[in-house]
Amino acid sequence: MDTTISRRWWVDLLIPIASIVGIVVIWWGVVLAFRIPEFVLPTPAQTFASLAGDWPTIWSDVLVTAQSFVLGFVIGTVVGFLLAVVMSQSLLLYRFLYPVLIVTQAIPVVAIGAALVIWLGFGLAPKLFIVGLIVFFPVLVNVLDGLRSVDVDAVNLARAMGASRWRTFRLVRLPATYTPLFSALKMSATFSVTGAVLGESTASTTGGLGVYLSIHQSRFDTPGVFAAVVVLAAVGLIAFLVIAAWELSITPWRRTSIAPRRRRYRTAADEPAATANLTIAQPNH
């Protein structure tokens, strides 16, 4: 591996780590400098001590939250993508459904939490509905934008060369959705964690980090609350990184290709010599 590329890889890794460490240091410094009580804002040490002391319970709740988060994320992505494809094929359906979908997003999920319990009961179903609803709309809007921005000449060329509708969609239309789709998925990966916790707080009898947060908030256990927040942040970060890795694997053409620096310098240094050679080679008139 080229040393320049290797150095850039380490820099890309170390900068985010340094930013997270910097946030922790600032957090710790603020608590110590202003003598903030533990029940108001615990130090990172107190937070991680609470996390380590209650880890078995937290880990079991993480598994419960991850189940609703992953399943709801997949359901919302699939439904949003398929509906976007269908709406892109029918202008009448697009004009009819799009305003309705906007209205559904304007309704706060908290406002219909009680209704979801009545309709779907306590358990997994209302949590999947909430997470899927959060993921669904960004995927729908971004995929629609990608499909509506496809080059018409490229579609006509594919059809003129005998490509079927499915082959045209797979080779021309579908790649146009990758960039907006993954932008929506990375954004939804963090929002859906919040949706899973919200669903557990309003309609869950099976535990989860949302229930864990509610219990420790009622006890005024601030270190426990911050321990759950740290875990939720880690879950959201991991989900974001998984989506980003998937994006890199499916869109290799988006990777930046940079020539080695010494090769660029060598080329720049050779330009005067190359120019002189061309000058010498020109015939005299």
TASULFEN-V922876 format. One record per residue. N is the residue number from 1. PHI is phi in degrees with one decimal (none if undefined). NEAR is the number of other C-alpha atoms within 8 Angstrom. D_CENTER is the distance of its C-alpha to the mean C-alpha in whole Angstrom. Layout:
n: {N & N}
phi: {PHI & PHI}
near: {NEAR & NEAR}
d_center: {D_CENTER & D_CENTER}
This chain:
n: {1 & 2 & 3 & 4 & 5 & 6 & 7 & 8 & 9 & 10 & 11 & 12 & 13 & 14 & 15 & 16 & 17 & 18 & 19 & 20 & 21 & 22 & 23 & 24 & 25 & 26 & 27 & 28 & 29 & 30 & 31 & 32 & 33 & 34 & 35 & 36 & 37 & 38 & 39 & 40 & 41 & 42 & 43 & 44 & 45 & 46 & 47 & 48 & 49 & 50 & 51 & 52 & 53 & 54 & 55 & 56 & 57 & 58 & 59 & 60 & 61 & 62 & 63 & 64 & 65 & 66 & 67 & 68 & 69 & 70 & 71 & 72 & 73 & 74 & 75 & 76 & 77 & 78 & 79 & 80 & 81 & 82 & 83 & 84 & 85 & 86 & 87 & 88 & 89 & 90 & 91 & 92 & 93 & 94 & 95 & 96 & 97 & 98 & 99 & 100 & 101 & 102 & 103 & 104 & 105 & 106 & 107 & 108 & 109 & 110 & 111 & 112 & 113 & 114 & 115 & 116 & 117 & 118 & 119 & 120 & 121 & 122 & 123 & 124 & 125 & 126 & 127 & 128 & 129 & 130 & 131 & 132 & 133 & 134 & 135 & 136 & 137 & 138 & 139 & 140 & 141 & 142 & 143 & 144 & 145 & 146 & 147 & 148 & 149 & 150 & 151 & 152 & 153 & 154 & 155 & 156 & 157 & 158 & 159 & 160 & 161 & 162 & 163 & 164 & 165 & 166 & 167 & 168 & 169 & 170 & 171 & 172 & 173 & 174 & 175 & 176 & 177 & 178 & 179 & 180 & 181 & 182 & 183 & 184 & 185 & 186 & 187 & 188 & 189 & 190 & 191 & 192 & 193 & 194 & 195 & 196 & 197 & 198 & 199 & 200 & 201 & 202 & 203 & 204 & 205 & 206 & 207 & 208 & 209 & 210 & 211 & 212 & 213 & 214 & 215 & 216 & 217 & 218 & 219 & 220 & 221 & 222 & 223 & 224 & 225 & 226 & 227 & 228 & 229 & 230 & 231 & 232 & 233 & 234 & 235 & 236 & 237 & 238 & 239 & 240 & 241 & 242 & 243 & 244 & 245 & 246 & 247 & 248 & 249 & 250 & 251 & 252 & 253 & 254 & 255 & 256 & 257 & 258 & 259 & 260 & 261 & 262 & 263 & 264 & 265 & 266 & 267 & 268 & 269 & 270 & 271 & 272 & 273 & 274 & 275 & 276 & 277 & 278 & 279 & 280 & 281 & 282 & 283 & 284 & 285}
phi: {none & -64.5 & -64.9 & -65.5 & -63.7 & -62.5 & -63.9 & -64.1 & -64.3 & -68.0 & -65.1 & -62.3 & -82.9 & -75.0 & -62.8 & -62.0 & -62.5 & -64.0 & -67.0 & -66.9 & -61.5 & -62.2 & -63.4 & -64.0 & -64.2 & -63.3 & -56.8 & -62.4 & -64.1 & -64.0 & -62.1 & -72.4 & -67.4 & -100.4 & 51.2 & -76.0 & -64.7 & -62.6 & -73.3 & -93.4 & -150.6 & -74.2 & -76.0 & -56.9 & -63.3 & -65.4 & -64.5 & -71.8 & -66.8 & -65.4 & -63.6 & -69.1 & -69.6 & -112.2 & -61.3 & -56.2 & -66.9 & -62.7 & -64.0 & -64.1 & -70.9 & -61.0 & -63.6 & -66.1 & -65.0 & -62.2 & -62.3 & -67.7 & -65.6 & -68.5 & -63.9 & -64.6 & -63.6 & -66.0 & -62.4 & -62.6 & -66.4 & -64.9 & -64.6 & -63.7 & -66.3 & -65.2 & -66.8 & -64.4 & -63.7 & -64.3 & -67.1 & -69.9 & -92.0 & -136.4 & -66.0 & -63.7 & -64.3 & -61.7 & -68.5 & -80.7 & -87.4 & -59.9 & -62.5 & -63.4 & -66.8 & -63.8 & -63.4 & -63.3 & -78.3 & -80.1 & -86.6 & -63.7 & -63.4 & -60.9 & -67.8 & -108.1 & -59.9 & -65.0 & -65.1 & -63.1 & -64.3 & -67.1 & -74.7 & -110.3 & 79.1 & -83.0 & 136.2 & -81.2 & -58.6 & -64.0 & -67.3 & -63.6 & -64.1 & -65.7 & -64.7 & -60.9 & -66.1 & -68.8 & -79.1 & -57.0 & -68.7 & -59.0 & -64.5 & -58.1 & -65.2 & -70.2 & -67.4 & -60.2 & -60.9 & -64.7 & -69.9 & -79.5 & -101.1 & -66.3 & -66.4 & -63.6 & -63.7 & -66.2 & -65.1 & -63.3 & -64.4 & -63.5 & -67.7 & -65.6 & -86.0 & 93.0 & -72.3 & -73.9 & -62.1 & -66.0 & -67.4 & -63.6 & -65.0 & -69.5 & -97.4 & -115.7 & -75.6 & -60.4 & -59.0 & -69.9 & -91.4 & -61.5 & -62.7 & -66.0 & -63.9 & -70.6 & -62.7 & -67.5 & -67.5 & -66.1 & -68.7 & -71.3 & -60.8 & -85.3 & -66.3 & -69.6 & -63.3 & -61.6 & -63.7 & -63.9 & -65.8 & -63.8 & -64.2 & -69.1 & -70.8 & -100.4 & -149.6 & -146.3 & -122.0 & -111.2 & 84.8 & 117.0 & -66.8 & -64.5 & -67.1 & -59.1 & -62.7 & -62.0 & -64.2 & -75.1 & -67.0 & -66.8 & -90.7 & 57.2 & -91.8 & -63.5 & -59.5 & -65.1 & -63.3 & -68.7 & -62.6 & -65.5 & -64.0 & -61.9 & -65.1 & -63.3 & -62.9 & -66.0 & -63.1 & -63.1 & -65.5 & -62.9 & -61.3 & -61.5 & -66.7 & -63.6 & -64.5 & -64.3 & -65.5 & -62.9 & -61.7 & -63.8 & -73.2 & -95.3 & -127.2 & -65.0 & -70.6 & -86.1 & -69.8 & -77.3 & -103.8 & -118.5 & -67.8 & -55.6 & -64.8 & -69.1 & -68.5 & -64.8 & -64.6 & -64.9 & -64.5 & -65.7 & -72.2 & -81.5 & -62.2 & -60.6 & -65.2 & -66.1 & -64.8 & -63.9 & -63.0 & -65.2 & -65.4 & -66.4 & -75.3 & -71.7 & -70.5 & -84.2 & -105.2}
near: {4 & 6 & 6 & 8 & 9 & 9 & 8 & 8 & 8 & 8 & 8 & 8 & 8 & 8 & 8 & 8 & 8 & 8 & 8 & 8 & 8 & 8 & 8 & 9 & 8 & 8 & 10 & 10 & 8 & 9 & 13 & 8 & 6 & 6 & 6 & 10 & 8 & 9 & 9 & 7 & 10 & 15 & 10 & 9 & 7 & 9 & 13 & 9 & 8 & 11 & 12 & 7 & 6 & 8 & 8 & 6 & 7 & 12 & 8 & 9 & 12 & 10 & 9 & 12 & 14 & 8 & 8 & 13 & 14 & 8 & 9 & 15 & 13 & 9 & 10 & 15 & 13 & 8 & 9 & 13 & 11 & 8 & 9 & 12 & 11 & 8 & 11 & 11 & 6 & 8 & 8 & 6 & 8 & 10 & 8 & 8 & 8 & 8 & 8 & 8 & 9 & 8 & 8 & 7 & 8 & 6 & 7 & 7 & 7 & 7 & 7 & 8 & 11 & 9 & 7 & 11 & 11 & 7 & 6 & 8 & 10 & 10 & 10 & 8 & 9 & 14 & 16 & 14 & 9 & 13 & 18 & 15 & 9 & 13 & 18 & 12 & 11 & 11 & 15 & 12 & 9 & 13 & 14 & 13 & 10 & 14 & 13 & 7 & 7 & 11 & 6 & 6 & 6 & 9 & 12 & 8 & 8 & 11 & 11 & 7 & 6 & 6 & 10 & 7 & 7 & 7 & 8 & 13 & 9 & 9 & 8 & 12 & 12 & 10 & 8 & 11 & 14 & 10 & 8 & 11 & 12 & 11 & 9 & 11 & 13 & 12 & 9 & 11 & 14 & 12 & 10 & 14 & 13 & 8 & 13 & 16 & 13 & 10 & 15 & 16 & 10 & 9 & 15 & 13 & 7 & 6 & 11 & 14 & 15 & 14 & 12 & 12 & 11 & 9 & 8 & 12 & 10 & 7 & 6 & 7 & 10 & 13 & 13 & 12 & 11 & 10 & 12 & 13 & 8 & 8 & 8 & 10 & 8 & 8 & 9 & 11 & 9 & 8 & 11 & 12 & 8 & 8 & 12 & 10 & 8 & 8 & 9 & 10 & 7 & 6 & 9 & 7 & 4 & 6 & 7 & 4 & 4 & 4 & 6 & 9 & 7 & 6 & 8 & 9 & 8 & 8 & 8 & 7 & 8 & 8 & 8 & 7 & 8 & 8 & 8 & 8 & 8 & 8 & 7 & 7 & 6 & 6 & 5 & 3 & 2}
d_center: {29 & 30 & 30 & 28 & 25 & 26 & 26 & 23 & 21 & 22 & 22 & 18 & 18 & 20 & 19 & 16 & 18 & 21 & 19 & 18 & 22 & 23 & 21 & 23 & 26 & 26 & 25 & 28 & 30 & 30 & 31 & 34 & 35 & 35 & 36 & 34 & 35 & 33 & 32 & 31 & 29 & 29 & 29 & 26 & 29 & 30 & 26 & 26 & 29 & 28 & 25 & 28 & 30 & 28 & 26 & 28 & 27 & 23 & 22 & 24 & 22 & 19 & 20 & 20 & 17 & 15 & 17 & 16 & 13 & 13 & 15 & 14 & 11 & 13 & 15 & 14 & 12 & 15 & 17 & 15 & 16 & 19 & 20 & 19 & 21 & 24 & 24 & 24 & 27 & 29 & 30 & 31 & 29 & 26 & 28 & 29 & 26 & 24 & 25 & 25 & 22 & 21 & 24 & 22 & 19 & 22 & 23 & 21 & 20 & 23 & 26 & 25 & 25 & 29 & 29 & 26 & 28 & 31 & 30 & 28 & 29 & 28 & 26 & 23 & 23 & 22 & 19 & 18 & 19 & 17 & 14 & 14 & 15 & 12 & 10 & 13 & 14 & 11 & 11 & 15 & 15 & 13 & 15 & 18 & 18 & 18 & 20 & 23 & 22 & 24 & 27 & 30 & 32 & 30 & 30 & 34 & 34 & 33 & 35 & 38 & 37 & 38 & 34 & 33 & 31 & 29 & 29 & 28 & 25 & 24 & 25 & 25 & 23 & 20 & 19 & 19 & 16 & 13 & 12 & 12 & 10 & 7 & 7 & 7 & 5 & 2 & 4 & 5 & 4 & 6 & 8 & 9 & 10 & 13 & 14 & 15 & 17 & 18 & 19 & 21 & 23 & 24 & 25 & 25 & 28 & 26 & 25 & 21 & 20 & 20 & 24 & 24 & 23 & 26 & 28 & 28 & 28 & 31 & 33 & 32 & 30 & 28 & 27 & 26 & 24 & 22 & 22 & 20 & 18 & 18 & 17 & 14 & 12 & 13 & 11 & 8 & 8 & 9 & 7 & 4 & 7 & 8 & 6 & 7 & 11 & 11 & 10 & 13 & 15 & 15 & 16 & 18 & 20 & 17 & 18 & 20 & 24 & 26 & 30 & 31 & 33 & 36 & 36 & 36 & 38 & 41 & 40 & 41 & 44 & 45 & 45 & 49 & 50 & 49 & 50 & 54 & 54 & 53 & 56 & 58 & 58 & 59 & 62 & 65 & 66}
